[in-house]
Amino acid sequence: MRSYLIEDFYPEHLQKVLASLTDMGLAGSLDGIFYLPLPEALLTDVQREHMGECGPHMFVLEVQDESTLKLELLVRAQKKLRCECVSYATPHQREHIINYLDDLLRQLDITA
């Protein structure tokens, strides 16, 4: 699995990130899992075609331990586990989601 890891959070900083993600309505049904949406403008042609049947499309952010976040660089579909629209992020999608997470940390005044 391709992923983007952010390590060495102070516990209070990680809690701040998790609270912010929860407040934005991004928490999953499992503890420590968050779903970060992919804007429609960045979908591939296949993902756009499958939006109604499979979407919305998202990235998964997982709390690995008390000091690490793991962002999977796989674009997932909410309604299906296996489909041709589920694929590794394109360079533009990858850049967007990494910048999204980095911007969130900056907004929360967190360095990691």
Biopython code that builds the backbone (N, CA, C, O; Angstrom):
import numpy as np
from Bio.PDB.StructureBuilder import StructureBuilder

atoms = [
    (1, "MET", "N", (0.844, -1.185, 0.000)),
    (1, "MET", "CA", (0.000, 0.000, 0.000)),
    (1, "MET", "C", (0.885, 1.243, 0.000)),
    (1, "MET", "O", (1.821, 1.348, 0.793)),
    (2, "ARG", "N", (0.594, 2.144, -0.859)),
    (2, "ARG", "CA", (1.283, 3.428, -0.870)),
    (2, "ARG", "C", (0.613, 4.318, 0.167)),
    (2, "ARG", "O", (-0.613, 4.358, 0.272)),
    (3, "SER", "N", (1.431, 5.027, 0.929)),
    (3, "SER", "CA", (0.860, 5.875, 1.969)),
    (3, "SER", "C", (1.788, 7.044, 2.286)),
    (3, "SER", "O", (2.963, 7.059, 1.919)),
    (4, "TYR", "N", (1.218, 8.007, 2.973)),
    (4, "TYR", "CA", (1.918, 9.198, 3.444)),
    (4, "TYR", "C", (1.834, 9.154, 4.960)),
    (4, "TYR", "O", (0.742, 9.218, 5.525)),
    (5, "LEU", "N", (2.976, 9.046, 5.621)),
    (5, "LEU", "CA", (3.004, 8.974, 7.084)),
    (5, "LEU", "C", (3.442, 10.302, 7.667)),
    (5, "LEU", "O", (4.358, 10.957, 7.170)),
    (6, "ILE", "N", (2.760, 10.678, 8.734)),
    (6, "ILE", "CA", (3.199, 11.816, 9.530)),
    (6, "ILE", "C", (3.405, 11.270, 10.929)),
    (6, "ILE", "O", (2.469, 10.792, 11.570)),
    (7, "GLU", "N", (4.651, 11.348, 11.396)),
    (7, "GLU", "CA", (5.018, 10.725, 12.659)),
    (7, "GLU", "C", (5.425, 11.760, 13.697)),
    (7, "GLU", "O", (5.589, 12.945, 13.407)),
    (8, "ASP", "N", (5.580, 11.265, 14.905)),
    (8, "ASP", "CA", (6.110, 12.046, 16.023)),
    (8, "ASP", "C", (5.222, 13.201, 16.462)),
    (8, "ASP", "O", (5.712, 14.272, 16.820)),
    (9, "PHE", "N", (3.912, 12.974, 16.431)),
    (9, "PHE", "CA", (2.985, 13.952, 17.001)),
    (9, "PHE", "C", (3.105, 13.929, 18.519)),
    (9, "PHE", "O", (3.310, 12.872, 19.115)),
    (10, "TYR", "N", (2.979, 15.071, 19.130)),
    (10, "TYR", "CA", (2.755, 15.111, 20.572)),
    (10, "TYR", "C", (1.314, 14.645, 20.779)),
    (10, "TYR", "O", (0.452, 14.944, 19.953)),
    (11, "PRO", "N", (1.040, 13.925, 21.855)),
    (11, "PRO", "CA", (-0.328, 13.419, 22.068)),
    (11, "PRO", "C", (-1.397, 14.512, 21.994)),
    (11, "PRO", "O", (-2.461, 14.293, 21.416)),
    (12, "GLU", "N", (-1.127, 15.679, 22.571)),
    (12, "GLU", "CA", (-2.127, 16.748, 22.549)),
    (12, "GLU", "C", (-2.344, 17.300, 21.139)),
    (12, "GLU", "O", (-3.441, 17.751, 20.811)),
    (13, "HIS", "N", (-1.304, 17.265, 20.306)),
    (13, "HIS", "CA", (-1.451, 17.715, 18.919)),
    (13, "HIS", "C", (-2.275, 16.725, 18.109)),
    (13, "HIS", "O", (-3.126, 17.115, 17.310)),
    (14, "LEU", "N", (-2.014, 15.451, 18.322)),
    (14, "LEU", "CA", (-2.785, 14.439, 17.608)),
    (14, "LEU", "C", (-4.260, 14.535, 18.004)),
    (14, "LEU", "O", (-5.137, 14.428, 17.147)),
    (15, "GLN", "N", (-4.534, 14.732, 19.268)),
    (15, "GLN", "CA", (-5.928, 14.869, 19.722)),
    (15, "GLN", "C", (-6.593, 16.089, 19.091)),
    (15, "GLN", "O", (-7.783, 16.060, 18.776)),
    (16, "LYS", "N", (-5.835, 17.144, 18.910)),
    (16, "LYS", "CA", (-6.343, 18.360, 18.266)),
    (16, "LYS", "C", (-6.731, 18.073, 16.811)),
    (16, "LYS", "O", (-7.775, 18.527, 16.342)),
    (17, "VAL", "N", (-5.883, 17.316, 16.102)),
    (17, "VAL", "CA", (-6.174, 16.939, 14.717)),
    (17, "VAL", "C", (-7.425, 16.076, 14.661)),
    (17, "VAL", "O", (-8.321, 16.317, 13.851)),
    (18, "LEU", "N", (-7.481, 15.076, 15.521)),
    (18, "LEU", "CA", (-8.625, 14.156, 15.516)),
    (18, "LEU", "C", (-9.923, 14.881, 15.849)),
    (18, "LEU", "O", (-10.961, 14.601, 15.250)),
    (19, "ALA", "N", (-9.874, 15.804, 16.794)),
    (19, "ALA", "CA", (-11.068, 16.580, 17.150)),
    (19, "ALA", "C", (-11.516, 17.425, 15.957)),
    (19, "ALA", "O", (-12.713, 17.531, 15.687)),
    (20, "SER", "N", (-10.572, 18.018, 15.251)),
    (20, "SER", "CA", (-10.903, 18.838, 14.094)),
    (20, "SER", "C", (-11.542, 17.995, 12.993)),
    (20, "SER", "O", (-12.547, 18.399, 12.407)),
    (21, "LEU", "N", (-10.969, 16.835, 12.710)),
    (21, "LEU", "CA", (-11.528, 15.941, 11.687)),
    (21, "LEU", "C", (-12.923, 15.469, 12.079)),
    (21, "LEU", "O", (-13.813, 15.374, 11.234)),
    (22, "THR", "N", (-13.109, 15.177, 13.348)),
    (22, "THR", "CA", (-14.421, 14.746, 13.833)),
    (22, "THR", "C", (-15.431, 15.878, 13.700)),
    (22, "THR", "O", (-16.561, 15.653, 13.267)),
    (23, "ASP", "N", (-15.034, 17.085, 14.067)),
    (23, "ASP", "CA", (-15.912, 18.248, 13.945)),
    (23, "ASP", "C", (-16.318, 18.506, 12.500)),
    (23, "ASP", "O", (-17.405, 19.025, 12.248)),
    (24, "MET", "N", (-15.459, 18.150, 11.547)),
    (24, "MET", "CA", (-15.767, 18.333, 10.127)),
    (24, "MET", "C", (-16.647, 17.208, 9.584)),
    (24, "MET", "O", (-17.027, 17.228, 8.413)),
    (25, "GLY", "N", (-16.973, 16.224, 10.431)),
    (25, "GLY", "CA", (-17.828, 15.119, 10.003)),
    (25, "GLY", "C", (-17.106, 14.069, 9.185)),
    (25, "GLY", "O", (-17.730, 13.374, 8.383)),
    (26, "LEU", "N", (-15.801, 13.942, 9.372)),
    (26, "LEU", "CA", (-15.000, 13.016, 8.565)),
    (26, "LEU", "C", (-14.688, 11.701, 9.279)),
    (26, "LEU", "O", (-14.039, 10.828, 8.703)),
    (27, "ALA", "N", (-15.142, 11.546, 10.525)),
    (27, "ALA", "CA", (-14.852, 10.324, 11.283)),
    (27, "ALA", "C", (-15.617, 9.147, 10.691)),
    (27, "ALA", "O", (-16.779, 9.268, 10.302)),
    (28, "GLY", "N", (-14.934, 8.005, 10.633)),
    (28, "GLY", "CA", (-15.566, 6.782, 10.171)),
    (28, "GLY", "C", (-16.262, 6.067, 11.316)),
    (28, "GLY", "O", (-16.285, 6.553, 12.446)),
    (29, "SER", "N", (-16.822, 4.920, 11.013)),
    (29, "SER", "CA", (-17.526, 4.148, 12.046)),
    (29, "SER", "C", (-16.561, 3.409, 12.968)),
    (29, "SER", "O", (-16.950, 2.992, 14.059)),
    (30, "LEU", "N", (-15.318, 3.243, 12.549)),
    (30, "LEU", "CA", (-14.296, 2.620, 13.387)),
    (30, "LEU", "C", (-13.434, 3.704, 14.021)),
    (30, "LEU", "O", (-13.111, 4.703, 13.378)),
    (31, "ASP", "N", (-13.066, 3.506, 15.274)),
    (31, "ASP", "CA", (-12.202, 4.471, 15.950)),
    (31, "ASP", "C", (-10.884, 4.623, 15.201)),
    (31, "ASP", "O", (-10.279, 3.637, 14.779)),
    (32, "GLY", "N", (-10.451, 5.860, 15.043)),
    (32, "GLY", "CA", (-9.164, 6.122, 14.423)),
    (32, "GLY", "C", (-9.167, 6.110, 12.910)),
    (32, "GLY", "O", (-8.104, 6.166, 12.293)),
    (33, "ILE", "N", (-10.348, 6.036, 12.292)),
    (33, "ILE", "CA", (-10.452, 6.050, 10.832)),
    (33, "ILE", "C", (-11.225, 7.298, 10.418)),
    (33, "ILE", "O", (-12.272, 7.619, 10.982)),
    (34, "PHE", "N", (-10.681, 7.992, 9.416)),
    (34, "PHE", "CA", (-11.321, 9.190, 8.899)),
    (34, "PHE", "C", (-11.350, 9.099, 7.379)),
    (34, "PHE", "O", (-10.427, 8.572, 6.758)),
    (35, "TYR", "N", (-12.423, 9.618, 6.788)),
    (35, "TYR", "CA", (-12.602, 9.591, 5.337)),
    (35, "TYR", "C", (-12.491, 11.008, 4.797)),
    (35, "TYR", "O", (-13.321, 11.867, 5.097)),
    (36, "LEU", "N", (-11.462, 11.242, 4.000)),
    (36, "LEU", "CA", (-11.214, 12.562, 3.432)),
    (36, "LEU", "C", (-11.738, 12.574, 1.999)),
    (36, "LEU", "O", (-11.246, 11.826, 1.154)),
    (37, "PRO", "N", (-12.727, 13.413, 1.721)),
    (37, "PRO", "CA", (-13.356, 13.402, 0.393)),
    (37, "PRO", "C", (-12.429, 13.916, -0.698)),
    (37, "PRO", "O", (-11.568, 14.764, -0.467)),
    (38, "LEU", "N", (-12.632, 13.379, -1.882)),
    (38, "LEU", "CA", (-11.903, 13.828, -3.066)),
    (38, "LEU", "C", (-12.847, 14.707, -3.872)),
    (38, "LEU", "O", (-13.921, 14.248, -4.259)),
    (39, "PRO", "N", (-12.479, 15.963, -4.138)),
    (39, "PRO", "CA", (-13.363, 16.841, -4.911)),
    (39, "PRO", "C", (-13.657, 16.253, -6.298)),
    (39, "PRO", "O", (-12.795, 15.640, -6.929)),
    (40, "GLU", "N", (-14.881, 16.457, -6.744)),
    (40, "GLU", "CA", (-15.294, 15.932, -8.057)),
    (40, "GLU", "C", (-14.397, 16.423, -9.182)),
    (40, "GLU", "O", (-14.169, 15.703, -10.154)),
    (41, "ALA", "N", (-13.890, 17.635, -9.058)),
    (41, "ALA", "CA", (-13.043, 18.201, -10.115)),
    (41, "ALA", "C", (-11.758, 17.399, -10.300)),
    (41, "ALA", "O", (-11.130, 17.488, -11.355)),
    (42, "LEU", "N", (-11.358, 16.623, -9.304)),
    (42, "LEU", "CA", (-10.111, 15.852, -9.391)),
    (42, "LEU", "C", (-10.336, 14.378, -9.730)),
    (42, "LEU", "O", (-9.375, 13.614, -9.817)),
    (43, "LEU", "N", (-11.572, 13.976, -9.919)),
    (43, "LEU", "CA", (-11.847, 12.580, -10.246)),
    (43, "LEU", "C", (-11.325, 12.249, -11.637)),
    (43, "LEU", "O", (-11.304, 13.098, -12.527)),
    (44, "THR", "N", (-10.903, 10.992, -11.808)),
    (44, "THR", "CA", (-10.540, 10.515, -13.141)),
    (44, "THR", "C", (-11.825, 10.314, -13.939)),
    (44, "THR", "O", (-12.920, 10.370, -13.379)),
    (45, "ASP", "N", (-11.696, 10.084, -15.224)),
    (45, "ASP", "CA", (-12.881, 9.845, -16.053)),
    (45, "ASP", "C", (-13.674, 8.648, -15.536)),
    (45, "ASP", "O", (-14.901, 8.706, -15.457)),
    (46, "VAL", "N", (-12.989, 7.571, -15.185)),
    (46, "VAL", "CA", (-13.668, 6.372, -14.689)),
    (46, "VAL", "C", (-14.359, 6.667, -13.362)),
    (46, "VAL", "O", (-15.503, 6.261, -13.159)),
    (47, "GLN", "N", (-13.686, 7.357, -12.471)),
    (47, "GLN", "CA", (-14.298, 7.701, -11.182)),
    (47, "GLN", "C", (-15.521, 8.588, -11.381)),
    (47, "GLN", "O", (-16.522, 8.433, -10.681)),
    (48, "ARG", "N", (-15.446, 9.504, -12.321)),
    (48, "ARG", "CA", (-16.579, 10.382, -12.614)),
    (48, "ARG", "C", (-17.752, 9.566, -13.167)),
    (48, "ARG", "O", (-18.899, 9.792, -12.783)),
    (49, "GLU", "N", (-17.468, 8.625, -14.061)),
    (49, "GLU", "CA", (-18.512, 7.758, -14.623)),
    (49, "GLU", "C", (-19.173, 6.901, -13.552)),
    (49, "GLU", "O", (-20.361, 6.593, -13.647)),
    (50, "HIS", "N", (-18.415, 6.517, -12.539)),
    (50, "HIS", "CA", (-18.906, 5.624, -11.489)),
    (50, "HIS", "C", (-19.429, 6.368, -10.258)),
    (50, "HIS", "O", (-19.787, 5.740, -9.262)),
    (51, "MET", "N", (-19.473, 7.683, -10.320)),
    (51, "MET", "CA", (-19.859, 8.479, -9.155)),
    (51, "MET", "C", (-21.205, 8.035, -8.576)),
    (51, "MET", "O", (-21.315, 7.845, -7.364)),
    (52, "GLY", "N", (-22.198, 7.870, -9.392)),
    (52, "GLY", "CA", (-23.520, 7.490, -8.901)),
    (52, "GLY", "C", (-23.577, 6.089, -8.341)),
    (52, "GLY", "O", (-24.232, 5.845, -7.328)),
    (53, "GLU", "N", (-22.900, 5.175, -8.990)),
    (53, "GLU", "CA", (-22.935, 3.764, -8.594)),
    (53, "GLU", "C", (-21.982, 3.446, -7.443)),
    (53, "GLU", "O", (-22.304, 2.622, -6.587)),
    (54, "CYS", "N", (-20.836, 4.078, -7.412)),
    (54, "CYS", "CA", (-19.783, 3.728, -6.443)),
    (54, "CYS", "C", (-19.458, 4.837, -5.449)),
    (54, "CYS", "O", (-19.081, 4.557, -4.311)),
    (55, "GLY", "N", (-19.598, 6.081, -5.862)),
    (55, "GLY", "CA", (-19.124, 7.221, -5.084)),
    (55, "GLY", "C", (-19.916, 7.502, -3.830)),
    (55, "GLY", "O", (-20.895, 6.815, -3.542)),
    (56, "PRO", "N", (-19.509, 8.483, -3.101)),
    (56, "PRO", "CA", (-18.395, 9.388, -3.391)),
    (56, "PRO", "C", (-17.042, 8.700, -3.190)),
    (56, "PRO", "O", (-16.938, 7.660, -2.540)),
    (57, "HIS", "N", (-16.026, 9.309, -3.762)),
    (57, "HIS", "CA", (-14.669, 8.779, -3.676)),
    (57, "HIS", "C", (-13.907, 9.516, -2.583)),
    (57, "HIS", "O", (-14.121, 10.706, -2.353)),
    (58, "MET", "N", (-13.013, 8.791, -1.912)),
    (58, "MET", "CA", (-12.342, 9.363, -0.742)),
    (58, "MET", "C", (-11.001, 8.696, -0.489)),
    (58, "MET", "O", (-10.655, 7.678, -1.089)),
    (59, "PHE", "N", (-10.264, 9.310, 0.420)),
    (59, "PHE", "CA", (-9.026, 8.755, 0.946)),
    (59, "PHE", "C", (-9.278, 8.363, 2.395)),
    (59, "PHE", "O", (-10.139, 8.936, 3.063)),
    (60, "VAL", "N", (-8.518, 7.379, 2.875)),
    (60, "VAL", "CA", (-8.632, 6.948, 4.269)),
    (60, "VAL", "C", (-7.409, 7.446, 5.037)),
    (60, "VAL", "O", (-6.265, 7.270, 4.619)),
    (61, "LEU", "N", (-7.695, 8.067, 6.165)),
    (61, "LEU", "CA", (-6.665, 8.520, 7.098)),
    (61, "LEU", "C", (-6.837, 7.689, 8.365)),
    (61, "LEU", "O", (-7.931, 7.605, 8.924)),
    (62, "GLU", "N", (-5.749, 7.080, 8.808)),
    (62, "GLU", "CA", (-5.804, 6.169, 9.950)),
    (62, "GLU", "C", (-4.815, 6.599, 11.032)),
    (62, "GLU", "O", (-3.679, 6.977, 10.747)),
    (63, "VAL", "N", (-5.276, 6.532, 12.275)),
    (63, "VAL", "CA", (-4.376, 6.752, 13.406)),
    (63, "VAL", "C", (-3.639, 5.429, 13.622)),
    (63, "VAL", "O", (-4.265, 4.415, 13.932)),
    (64, "GLN", "N", (-2.324, 5.434, 13.461)),
    (64, "GLN", "CA", (-1.521, 4.207, 13.582)),
    (64, "GLN", "C", (-1.198, 3.883, 15.037)),
    (64, "GLN", "O", (-1.280, 2.729, 15.458)),
    (65, "ASP", "N", (-0.838, 4.886, 15.783)),
    (65, "ASP", "CA", (-0.545, 4.735, 17.206)),
    (65, "ASP", "C", (-0.719, 6.116, 17.823)),
    (65, "ASP", "O", (-1.313, 6.993, 17.195)),
    (66, "GLU", "N", (-0.228, 6.328, 19.008)),
    (66, "GLU", "CA", (-0.465, 7.619, 19.660)),
    (66, "GLU", "C", (0.344, 8.771, 19.072)),
    (66, "GLU", "O", (0.240, 9.902, 19.548)),
    (67, "SER", "N", (1.152, 8.501, 18.042)),
    (67, "SER", "CA", (1.950, 9.590, 17.479)),
    (67, "SER", "C", (2.042, 9.580, 15.950)),
    (67, "SER", "O", (2.847, 10.323, 15.389)),
    (68, "THR", "N", (1.249, 8.766, 15.266)),
    (68, "THR", "CA", (1.396, 8.631, 13.817)),
    (68, "THR", "C", (0.049, 8.622, 13.102)),
    (68, "THR", "O", (-0.900, 7.971, 13.538)),
    (69, "LEU", "N", (-0.011, 9.362, 11.992)),
    (69, "LEU", "CA", (-1.148, 9.315, 11.086)),
    (69, "LEU", "C", (-0.677, 8.708, 9.772)),
    (69, "LEU", "O", (0.409, 9.023, 9.285)),
    (70, "LYS", "N", (-1.497, 7.842, 9.207)),
    (70, "LYS", "CA", (-1.193, 7.207, 7.925)),
    (70, "LYS", "C", (-2.300, 7.561, 6.945)),
    (70, "LYS", "O", (-3.463, 7.220, 7.162)),
    (71, "LEU", "N", (-1.937, 8.241, 5.873)),
    (71, "LEU", "CA", (-2.862, 8.586, 4.807)),
    (71, "LEU", "C", (-2.631, 7.607, 3.661)),
    (71, "LEU", "O", (-1.565, 7.603, 3.045)),
    (72, "GLU", "N", (-3.623, 6.789, 3.382)),
    (72, "GLU", "CA", (-3.508, 5.862, 2.250)),
    (72, "GLU", "C", (-3.642, 6.673, 0.960)),
    (72, "GLU", "O", (-4.505, 7.544, 0.851)),
    (73, "LEU", "N", (-2.795, 6.382, 0.004)),
    (73, "LEU", "CA", (-2.842, 7.081, -1.276)),
    (73, "LEU", "C", (-3.621, 6.275, -2.310)),
    (73, "LEU", "O", (-3.287, 6.243, -3.494)),
    (74, "LEU", "N", (-4.668, 5.630, -1.813)),
    (74, "LEU", "CA", (-5.595, 4.868, -2.634)),
    (74, "LEU", "C", (-6.926, 5.599, -2.611)),
    (74, "LEU", "O", (-7.453, 5.911, -1.543)),
    (75, "VAL", "N", (-7.464, 5.869, -3.779)),
    (75, "VAL", "CA", (-8.789, 6.487, -3.853)),
    (75, "VAL", "C", (-9.803, 5.364, -3.742)),
    (75, "VAL", "O", (-9.849, 4.468, -4.584)),
    (76, "ARG", "N", (-10.611, 5.420, -2.700)),
    (76, "ARG", "CA", (-11.630, 4.407, -2.445)),
    (76, "ARG", "C", (-13.008, 4.924, -2.841)),
    (76, "ARG", "O", (-13.239, 6.129, -2.938)),
    (77, "ALA", "N", (-13.906, 3.984, -3.066)),
    (77, "ALA", "CA", (-15.300, 4.306, -3.355)),
    (77, "ALA", "C", (-16.137, 3.923, -2.140)),
    (77, "ALA", "O", (-15.959, 2.844, -1.575)),
    (78, "GLN", "N", (-17.038, 4.793, -1.743)),
    (78, "GLN", "CA", (-17.823, 4.538, -0.539)),
    (78, "GLN", "C", (-18.751, 3.338, -0.681)),
    (78, "GLN", "O", (-18.969, 2.611, 0.288)),
    (79, "LYS", "N", (-19.297, 3.123, -1.866)),
    (79, "LYS", "CA", (-20.315, 2.093, -2.028)),
    (79, "LYS", "C", (-19.784, 0.742, -2.499)),
    (79, "LYS", "O", (-20.524, -0.241, -2.478)),
    (80, "LYS", "N", (-18.526, 0.667, -2.921)),
    (80, "LYS", "CA", (-17.963, -0.593, -3.417)),
    (80, "LYS", "C", (-16.523, -0.730, -2.959)),
    (80, "LYS", "O", (-15.768, 0.242, -2.925)),
    (81, "LEU", "N", (-16.155, -1.957, -2.608)),
    (81, "LEU", "CA", (-14.763, -2.222, -2.242)),
    (81, "LEU", "C", (-13.893, -2.469, -3.465)),
    (81, "LEU", "O", (-12.748, -2.022, -3.527)),
    (82, "ARG", "N", (-14.442, -3.177, -4.426)),
    (82, "ARG", "CA", (-13.670, -3.539, -5.620)),
    (82, "ARG", "C", (-14.382, -3.035, -6.869)),
    (82, "ARG", "O", (-15.527, -3.385, -7.153)),
    (83, "CYS", "N", (-13.664, -2.211, -7.590)),
    (83, "CYS", "CA", (-14.184, -1.662, -8.838)),
    (83, "CYS", "C", (-13.006, -1.032, -9.564)),
    (83, "CYS", "O", (-11.985, -0.725, -8.948)),
    (84, "GLU", "N", (-13.142, -0.841, -10.850)),
    (84, "GLU", "CA", (-12.059, -0.208, -11.600)),
    (84, "GLU", "C", (-11.863, 1.254, -11.202)),
    (84, "GLU", "O", (-10.820, 1.842, -11.490)),
    (85, "CYS", "N", (-12.861, 1.841, -10.541)),
    (85, "CYS", "CA", (-12.716, 3.243, -10.114)),
    (85, "CYS", "C", (-11.914, 3.369, -8.821)),
    (85, "CYS", "O", (-11.525, 4.477, -8.451)),
    (86, "VAL", "N", (-11.662, 2.275, -8.136)),
    (86, "VAL", "CA", (-10.806, 2.267, -6.951)),
    (86, "VAL", "C", (-9.379, 2.083, -7.454)),
    (86, "VAL", "O", (-9.042, 1.054, -8.038)),
    (87, "SER", "N", (-8.552, 3.087, -7.221)),
    (87, "SER", "CA", (-7.191, 3.037, -7.770)),
    (87, "SER", "C", (-6.273, 3.945, -6.970)),
    (87, "SER", "O", (-6.723, 4.798, -6.204)),
    (88, "TYR", "N", (-4.985, 3.744, -7.165)),
    (88, "TYR", "CA", (-4.033, 4.640, -6.534)),
    (88, "TYR", "C", (-4.228, 6.046, -7.086)),
    (88, "TYR", "O", (-4.621, 6.226, -8.239)),
    (89, "ALA", "N", (-3.956, 7.014, -6.268)),
    (89, "ALA", "CA", (-4.151, 8.415, -6.629)),
    (89, "ALA", "C", (-3.284, 8.806, -7.811)),
    (89, "ALA", "O", (-2.144, 8.365, -7.955)),
    (90, "THR", "N", (-3.862, 9.645, -8.645)),
    (90, "THR", "CA", (-3.084, 10.250, -9.726)),
    (90, "THR", "C", (-2.147, 11.281, -9.085)),
    (90, "THR", "O", (-2.330, 11.633, -7.920)),
    (91, "PRO", "N", (-1.169, 11.759, -9.814)),
    (91, "PRO", "CA", (-0.295, 12.795, -9.234)),
    (91, "PRO", "C", (-1.077, 14.015, -8.720)),
    (91, "PRO", "O", (-0.742, 14.548, -7.662)),
    (92, "HIS", "N", (-2.104, 14.462, -9.443)),
    (92, "HIS", "CA", (-2.892, 15.627, -9.001)),
    (92, "HIS", "C", (-3.698, 15.298, -7.741)),
    (92, "HIS", "O", (-3.789, 16.119, -6.828)),
    (93, "GLN", "N", (-4.275, 14.107, -7.694)),
    (93, "GLN", "CA", (-5.034, 13.699, -6.510)),
    (93, "GLN", "C", (-4.114, 13.583, -5.301)),
    (93, "GLN", "O", (-4.453, 14.025, -4.204)),
    (94, "ARG", "N", (-2.955, 12.986, -5.514)),
    (94, "ARG", "CA", (-1.979, 12.824, -4.430)),
    (94, "ARG", "C", (-1.521, 14.180, -3.903)),
    (94, "ARG", "O", (-1.464, 14.397, -2.693)),
    (95, "GLU", "N", (-1.199, 15.082, -4.812)),
    (95, "GLU", "CA", (-0.778, 16.420, -4.406)),
    (95, "GLU", "C", (-1.890, 17.120, -3.619)),
    (95, "GLU", "O", (-1.627, 17.754, -2.597)),
    (96, "HIS", "N", (-3.124, 17.004, -4.096)),
    (96, "HIS", "CA", (-4.250, 17.642, -3.411)),
    (96, "HIS", "C", (-4.406, 17.131, -1.980)),
    (96, "HIS", "O", (-4.515, 17.930, -1.050)),
    (97, "ILE", "N", (-4.418, 15.817, -1.795)),
    (97, "ILE", "CA", (-4.730, 15.279, -0.472)),
    (97, "ILE", "C", (-3.577, 15.489, 0.512)),
    (97, "ILE", "O", (-3.815, 15.712, 1.699)),
    (98, "ILE", "N", (-2.352, 15.421, 0.042)),
    (98, "ILE", "CA", (-1.215, 15.704, 0.924)),
    (98, "ILE", "C", (-1.236, 17.176, 1.332)),
    (98, "ILE", "O", (-1.022, 17.500, 2.500)),
    (99, "ASN", "N", (-1.493, 18.063, 0.379)),
    (99, "ASN", "CA", (-1.595, 19.490, 0.698)),
    (99, "ASN", "C", (-2.767, 19.759, 1.645)),
    (99, "ASN", "O", (-2.660, 20.594, 2.543)),
    (100, "TYR", "N", (-3.879, 19.057, 1.447)),
    (100, "TYR", "CA", (-5.046, 19.196, 2.321)),
    (100, "TYR", "C", (-4.668, 18.879, 3.766)),
    (100, "TYR", "O", (-4.992, 19.636, 4.681)),
    (101, "LEU", "N", (-3.993, 17.779, 3.959)),
    (101, "LEU", "CA", (-3.595, 17.372, 5.307)),
    (101, "LEU", "C", (-2.539, 18.318, 5.876)),
    (101, "LEU", "O", (-2.620, 18.703, 7.043)),
    (102, "ASP", "N", (-1.571, 18.690, 5.079)),
    (102, "ASP", "CA", (-0.543, 19.633, 5.531)),
    (102, "ASP", "C", (-1.161, 20.991, 5.891)),
    (102, "ASP", "O", (-0.769, 21.609, 6.881)),
    (103, "ASP", "N", (-2.121, 21.450, 5.091)),
    (103, "ASP", "CA", (-2.796, 22.718, 5.381)),
    (103, "ASP", "C", (-3.585, 22.638, 6.685)),
    (103, "ASP", "O", (-3.609, 23.596, 7.458)),
    (104, "LEU", "N", (-4.225, 21.507, 6.929)),
    (104, "LEU", "CA", (-4.953, 21.331, 8.186)),
    (104, "LEU", "C", (-4.012, 21.454, 9.375)),
    (104, "LEU", "O", (-4.335, 22.112, 10.365)),
    (105, "LEU", "N", (-2.860, 20.827, 9.276)),
    (105, "LEU", "CA", (-1.885, 20.916, 10.367)),
    (105, "LEU", "C", (-1.418, 22.357, 10.572)),
    (105, "LEU", "O", (-1.268, 22.808, 11.707)),
    (106, "ARG", "N", (-1.187, 23.079, 9.472)),
    (106, "ARG", "CA", (-0.778, 24.485, 9.581)),
    (106, "ARG", "C", (-1.868, 25.322, 10.237)),
    (106, "ARG", "O", (-1.580, 26.168, 11.084)),
    (107, "GLN", "N", (-3.119, 25.089, 9.848)),
    (107, "GLN", "CA", (-4.248, 25.835, 10.428)),
    (107, "GLN", "C", (-4.362, 25.578, 11.935)),
    (107, "GLN", "O", (-4.762, 26.458, 12.697)),
    (108, "LEU", "N", (-4.007, 24.371, 12.346)),
    (108, "LEU", "CA", (-4.070, 24.007, 13.768)),
    (108, "LEU", "C", (-2.780, 24.368, 14.494)),
    (108, "LEU", "O", (-2.636, 24.101, 15.687)),
    (109, "ASP", "N", (-1.826, 24.987, 13.754)),
    (109, "ASP", "CA", (-0.535, 25.387, 14.314)),
    (109, "ASP", "C", (0.237, 24.197, 14.902)),
    (109, "ASP", "O", (0.764, 24.245, 16.014)),
    (110, "ILE", "N", (0.274, 23.124, 14.091)),
    (110, "ILE", "CA", (0.947, 21.893, 14.509)),
    (110, "ILE", "C", (2.085, 21.612, 13.525)),
    (110, "ILE", "O", (1.892, 21.621, 12.309)),
    (111, "THR", "N", (3.259, 21.367, 14.072)),
    (111, "THR", "CA", (4.376, 20.911, 13.262)),
    (111, "THR", "C", (4.651, 19.462, 13.619)),
    (111, "THR", "O", (4.630, 19.085, 14.791)),
    (112, "ALA", "N", (4.904, 18.672, 12.624)),
    (112, "ALA", "CA", (5.205, 17.250, 12.873)),
    (112, "ALA", "C", (6.290, 16.815, 11.914)),
    (112, "ALA", "O", (6.707, 15.657, 11.937)),
]
sb = StructureBuilder()
sb.init_structure("model")
sb.init_model(0)
sb.init_chain("A")
sb.init_seg("    ")
for serial, (resi, resn, name, xyz) in enumerate(atoms, 1):
    if name == "N":
        sb.init_residue(resn, " ", resi, " ")
    sb.init_atom(name, np.array(xyz, "f"), 0.0, 1.0, " ", f" {name:<3s}", serial, name[0])
structure = sb.get_structure()
